[in-house]
């Protein structure tokens, strides 16, 4: 294959990849609108609006500080932040995580997204999760809670939820979403309101 043919082939792959990503986002949004498998009762997970976000320890998963212990709450110093507690990495959550990451990156000055993964297998997760982030091309910070699969005890995270999204400012919860299944439109409508 000549260099010119290879360049054309690479452009075609690039175009197809972005077309696929666009379709994946649309599919996620349609599924979230048409098929939310939620009960009529509100599902609670994590601190509720008005409650304080308390410090917790996590381990950085990527970059030059990989493996370093950190405290996301203390690092933010009360600045607006979005803590995305991922209770389990499943194939069904991947498109939603990508869309949430892209939304957060577009508004990172107002939302500062952080994926906090929860796992009982610390060593395995420290090896596997950076690969997940790379595969999904997540740009947001990623860390692993030192508190295992339950997450920080004082947060009261519901392990039945696939993901808990907490939007905080001035170290208080502005909005909380306990997602049993992706509900992107509901989350997207509420995020701008929580920025104040």
C-alpha positions as CSV (number, residue, x, y, z in Angstrom):
1,X,0.0,0.0,0.0
2,X,1.4,3.4,-1.0
3,X,1.7,6.3,1.5
4,X,-1.1,8.1,-0.3
5,X,-3.4,5.1,-0.1
6,X,-2.5,4.6,3.6
7,X,-3.4,8.3,4.3
8,X,-6.7,7.9,2.6
9,X,-7.4,4.7,4.5
10,X,-6.6,6.4,7.8
11,X,-8.9,9.3,6.9
12,X,-11.7,6.9,6.2
13,X,-11.2,5.0,9.5
14,X,-11.1,8.3,11.3
15,X,-14.4,9.4,9.7
16,X,-16.0,6.1,10.4
17,X,-14.9,6.2,14.1
18,X,-16.5,9.7,14.6
19,X,-19.6,8.6,12.8
20,X,-19.9,5.6,15.1
21,X,-19.4,7.8,18.2
22,X,-22.1,10.2,17.0
23,X,-24.5,7.2,16.5
24,X,-23.5,5.8,19.9
25,X,-24.4,9.1,21.6
26,X,-27.8,9.2,19.9
27,X,-28.5,5.6,20.8
28,X,-27.6,6.3,24.5
29,X,-29.9,9.4,24.5
30,X,-32.8,7.4,22.9
31,X,-32.5,4.6,25.3
32,X,-32.4,7.0,28.2
33,X,-35.5,8.7,27.1
34,X,-37.6,5.7,26.0
35,X,-36.5,2.9,28.3
36,X,-35.7,4.0,31.8
37,X,-36.1,0.9,33.9
38,X,-36.6,2.7,37.2
39,X,-39.1,2.1,39.8
40,X,-41.6,4.8,40.8
41,X,-39.7,5.2,44.1
42,X,-36.7,7.6,44.1
43,X,-33.4,5.7,44.5
44,X,-31.0,7.3,47.0
45,X,-27.3,7.0,46.8
46,X,-24.7,9.4,48.4
47,X,-25.2,12.7,50.1
48,X,-28.3,14.6,49.2
49,X,-28.6,18.3,48.1
50,X,-27.6,20.6,50.9
51,X,-25.4,18.0,52.7
52,X,-21.6,18.5,53.0
53,X,-19.1,16.6,50.8
54,X,-16.6,15.2,53.3
55,X,-13.0,14.3,52.4
56,X,-12.2,10.8,51.3
57,X,-9.0,9.1,50.1
58,X,-8.6,7.8,46.6
59,X,-5.6,6.7,44.4
60,X,-4.8,8.5,41.2
61,X,-5.1,6.1,38.2
62,X,-3.4,7.9,35.4
63,X,-0.6,10.3,34.5
64,X,2.6,11.1,36.3
65,X,0.9,10.8,39.7
66,X,-0.6,7.3,39.1
67,X,-0.6,5.4,42.4
68,X,-0.5,8.5,44.5
69,X,-3.0,8.9,47.3
70,X,-5.1,12.0,47.1
71,X,-8.2,13.6,48.5
72,X,-10.5,15.0,45.7
73,X,-12.6,17.2,48.1
74,X,-9.6,18.9,49.7
75,X,-7.9,19.4,46.3
76,X,-11.0,21.2,44.9
77,X,-11.1,23.7,47.8
78,X,-14.8,24.2,47.5
79,X,-14.7,24.8,43.7
80,X,-17.6,23.4,41.7
81,X,-16.9,19.7,41.1
82,X,-18.7,16.7,39.6
83,X,-17.9,13.4,41.4
84,X,-18.9,10.4,39.3
85,X,-18.9,7.3,41.5
86,X,-18.8,4.3,39.2
87,X,-20.0,1.2,41.1
88,X,-19.1,-1.2,38.3
89,X,-17.7,-0.9,34.8
90,X,-20.1,-2.6,32.5
91,X,-20.3,-2.5,28.7
92,X,-23.8,-0.9,29.0
93,X,-22.3,2.1,30.9
94,X,-19.4,2.8,28.5
95,X,-21.3,5.0,26.0
96,X,-22.9,6.9,28.9
97,X,-19.5,7.4,30.6
98,X,-18.1,8.8,27.3
99,X,-21.1,11.2,26.9
100,X,-20.8,12.3,30.5
101,X,-17.1,12.8,30.2
102,X,-17.5,14.9,27.0
103,X,-20.2,17.0,28.6
104,X,-18.0,17.6,31.6
105,X,-15.0,18.5,29.5
106,X,-17.0,21.1,27.6
107,X,-17.9,22.7,30.9
108,X,-14.8,21.7,33.0
109,X,-14.5,25.2,34.4
110,X,-17.9,25.0,35.9
111,X,-18.2,21.3,36.7
112,X,-14.6,19.8,37.0
113,X,-15.5,16.1,36.4
114,X,-13.8,13.3,38.3
115,X,-14.5,9.6,37.9
116,X,-14.1,7.8,41.2
117,X,-14.2,4.0,40.7
118,X,-15.3,1.6,43.5
119,X,-13.8,-1.8,43.6
120,X,-13.0,-4.5,46.1
121,X,-9.9,-5.5,44.0
122,X,-7.5,-2.6,44.4
123,X,-4.5,-4.1,42.6
124,X,-6.5,-5.5,39.7
125,X,-8.4,-2.2,39.3
126,X,-5.3,-0.1,39.4
127,X,-4.1,-2.2,36.4
128,X,-7.3,-2.5,34.5
129,X,-9.1,0.9,34.9
130,X,-6.4,3.1,33.2
131,X,-6.9,0.8,30.2
132,X,-10.7,1.4,30.4
133,X,-10.1,5.1,30.5
134,X,-7.7,4.9,27.5
135,X,-10.1,2.7,25.6
136,X,-13.0,5.1,26.2
137,X,-10.8,8.1,25.6
138,X,-11.9,9.6,28.9
139,X,-10.3,13.0,29.5
140,X,-11.5,13.6,33.1
141,X,-9.5,12.7,36.1
142,X,-9.8,9.1,37.3
143,X,-9.2,7.7,40.7
144,X,-10.0,4.6,42.7
145,X,-11.6,4.9,46.1
146,X,-9.5,3.4,48.9
147,X,-12.7,2.4,50.7
148,X,-13.3,-0.6,48.4
149,X,-16.5,-1.6,46.6
150,X,-18.7,0.3,49.1
151,X,-17.0,3.6,48.6
152,X,-16.5,6.2,51.3
153,X,-18.5,5.1,54.3
154,X,-19.8,8.5,55.2
155,X,-21.2,9.0,51.6
156,X,-23.8,6.2,51.9
157,X,-23.4,5.1,48.3
158,X,-26.0,2.6,47.1
159,X,-24.1,-0.4,45.5
160,X,-27.3,-1.3,43.5
161,X,-26.8,1.8,41.4
162,X,-24.4,1.6,38.5
163,X,-23.3,5.2,38.9
164,X,-23.8,8.0,41.4
165,X,-23.2,11.5,40.1
166,X,-22.7,14.2,42.8
167,X,-22.4,17.9,41.7
168,X,-21.0,20.0,44.5
169,X,-19.9,23.6,45.1
170,X,-18.6,25.2,48.2
171,X,-18.2,21.6,49.6
172,X,-22.0,21.1,49.6
173,X,-24.0,18.9,47.3
174,X,-26.0,20.9,44.7
175,X,-27.4,17.9,42.8
176,X,-27.3,14.2,43.2
177,X,-28.2,11.5,40.7
178,X,-28.4,7.8,41.6
179,X,-28.5,6.0,38.2
180,X,-29.7,2.5,38.1
181,X,-29.6,2.8,34.3
182,X,-28.5,5.8,32.2
183,X,-30.9,8.8,32.3
184,X,-28.8,11.3,30.4
185,X,-31.6,13.8,29.5
186,X,-32.7,14.2,33.2
187,X,-29.1,14.6,34.2
188,X,-28.3,17.1,31.4
189,X,-31.3,19.3,32.3
190,X,-30.3,19.4,36.0
191,X,-26.5,20.0,35.7
192,X,-26.8,23.7,34.5
193,X,-29.2,24.5,37.4
194,X,-26.7,23.2,39.9
195,X,-23.9,25.5,38.7
196,X,-25.7,28.4,40.3
